[in-house]
C-alpha cells in the first residue's frame, strides 16, 4: 500500500499512480467540484513490502 493505492508489486503501484494522474482506470467522485488531488511523487527508493502481520 502506498498513498491510496494497493498493489502486490512496485510496478502495480507505479501503474496505479500513472492511471490516477492521467485519469484512466479510476472513476469520478460524484459531488466533488474540485480538480483531482494529485498523487505525490513516488520515493526515490524501492518500496518495501510490510508483510502480513496478525
MIDOSE-1310 file (N, C-alpha, C; in nm, 2 decimals, decimal comma, always signed):
residues 54
xxxx	+0,08/-0,12/+0,00/+0,00/+0,00/+0,00/+0,09/+0,12/+0,00; +0,06/+0,22/-0,08/+0,13/+0,34/-0,09/+0,02/+0,45/-0,13; +0,02/+0,56/-0,05/-0,08/+0,66/-0,06/-0,22/+0,60/-0,06; -0,29/+0,61/-0,17/-0,43/+0,55/-0,18/-0,43/+0,42/-0,27
xxxx	-0,31/+0,37/-0,30/-0,30/+0,26/-0,39/-0,26/+0,13/-0,32; -0,31/+0,02/-0,37/-0,27/-0,11/-0,31/-0,23/-0,19/-0,43; -0,11/-0,26/-0,42/-0,06/-0,34/-0,52/+0,03/-0,45/-0,47; +0,05/-0,55/-0,54/+0,14/-0,66/-0,50/+0,28/-0,64/-0,53
xxxx	+0,31/-0,55/-0,63/+0,45/-0,52/-0,67/+0,46/-0,37/-0,68; +0,58/-0,32/-0,69/+0,61/-0,18/-0,71/+0,56/-0,14/-0,85; +0,57/-0,23/-0,95/+0,52/-0,20/-1,08/+0,37/-0,17/-1,08; +0,29/-0,24/-1,00/+0,15/-0,22/-0,99/+0,12/-0,09/-0,93
xxxx	+0,19/-0,05/-0,82/+0,18/+0,08/-0,76/+0,21/+0,19/-0,86; +0,32/+0,18/-0,93/+0,36/+0,28/-1,03/+0,25/+0,29/-1,14; +0,19/+0,18/-1,18/+0,09/+0,19/-1,28/-0,04/+0,25/-1,23; -0,07/+0,22/-1,10/-0,19/+0,28/-1,04/-0,17/+0,44/-1,03
xxxx	-0,05/+0,48/-0,99/-0,02/+0,62/-0,99/-0,04/+0,69/-1,12; +0,02/+0,62/-1,23/+0,01/+0,68/-1,36/-0,13/+0,69/-1,41; -0,21/+0,58/-1,38/-0,35/+0,58/-1,42/-0,43/+0,69/-1,35; -0,40/+0,71/-1,22/-0,46/+0,82/-1,14/-0,43/+0,95/-1,20
xxxx	-0,31/+0,98/-1,23/-0,26/+1,11/-1,28/-0,32/+1,14/-1,42; -0,34/+1,03/-1,50/-0,39/+1,05/-1,64/-0,54/+1,04/-1,65; -0,60/+1,01/-1,54/-0,75/+1,00/-1,54/-0,80/+0,87/-1,60; -0,71/+0,77/-1,62/-0,76/+0,64/-1,66/-0,79/+0,55/-1,54
xxxx	-0,87/+0,45/-1,56/-0,90/+0,34/-1,47/-0,98/+0,38/-1,34; -0,97/+0,50/-1,29/-1,04/+0,53/-1,17/-1,16/+0,62/-1,20; -1,27/+0,60/-1,14/-1,39/+0,67/-1,17/-1,40/+0,81/-1,11; -1,50/+0,88/-1,14/-1,53/+1,02/-1,09/-1,59/+1,01/-0,95
xxxx	-1,55/+1,11/-0,87/-1,61/+1,12/-0,74/-1,73/+1,22/-0,75; -1,85/+1,17/-0,74/-1,97/+1,25/-0,75/-1,98/+1,34/-0,64; -2,02/+1,46/-0,67/-2,04/+1,57/-0,56/-1,92/+1,64/-0,53; -1,80/+1,61/-0,58/-1,68/+1,69/-0,56/-1,65/+1,78/-0,68
xxxx	-1,65/+1,91/-0,66/-1,64/+2,00/-0,77/-1,50/+2,04/-0,80; -1,40/+2,00/-0,72/-1,26/+2,05/-0,74/-1,19/+1,96/-0,84; -1,07/+2,00/-0,87/-0,98/+1,91/-0,95/-0,94/+1,79/-0,88; -0,90/+1,68/-0,95/-0,85/+1,56/-0,88/-0,72/+1,60/-0,79
xxxx	-0,71/+1,54/-0,68/-0,59/+1,56/-0,60/-0,48/+1,48/-0,66; -0,37/+1,55/-0,69/-0,25/+1,48/-0,75/-0,19/+1,38/-0,65; -0,14/+1,27/-0,70/-0,07/+1,18/-0,62/+0,07/+1,23/-0,60; +0,12/+1,21/-0,48/+0,26/+1,26/-0,46/+0,36/+1,17/-0,54
xxxx	+0,48/+1,23/-0,56/+0,58/+1,15/-0,63/+0,62/+1,03/-0,55; +0,65/+0,92/-0,63/+0,70/+0,80/-0,56/+0,84/+0,83/-0,50; +0,87/+0,76/-0,39/+1,00/+0,78/-0,33/+1,11/+0,74/-0,43; +1,23/+0,79/-0,41/+1,34/+0,75/-0,50/+1,41/+0,62/-0,47
xxxx	+1,35/+0,55/-0,37/+1,40/+0,42/-0,34/+1,29/+0,31/-0,36; +1,32/+0,18/-0,37/+1,22/+0,08/-0,39/+1,13/+0,08/-0,27; +1,00/+0,06/-0,30/+0,90/+0,04/-0,19/+0,93/-0,09/-0,12; +0,91/-0,10/+0,01/+0,94/-0,22/+0,08/+0,81/-0,28/+0,13
xxxx	+0,78/-0,40/+0,10/+0,66/-0,47/+0,15/+0,66/-0,47/+0,30; +0,54/-0,45/+0,36/+0,53/-0,45/+0,50/+0,51/-0,60/+0,55; +0,47/-0,69/+0,47/+0,45/-0,82/+0,51/+0,31/-0,83/+0,58; +0,27/-0,95/+0,62/+0,15/-0,98/+0,68/+0,16/-0,99/+0,83
xx	+0,09/-0,91/+0,90/+0,10/-0,91/+1,05/-0,04/-0,95/+1,10; -0,04/-1,05/+1,19/-0,17/-1,08/+1,25/-0,16/-1,06/+1,40
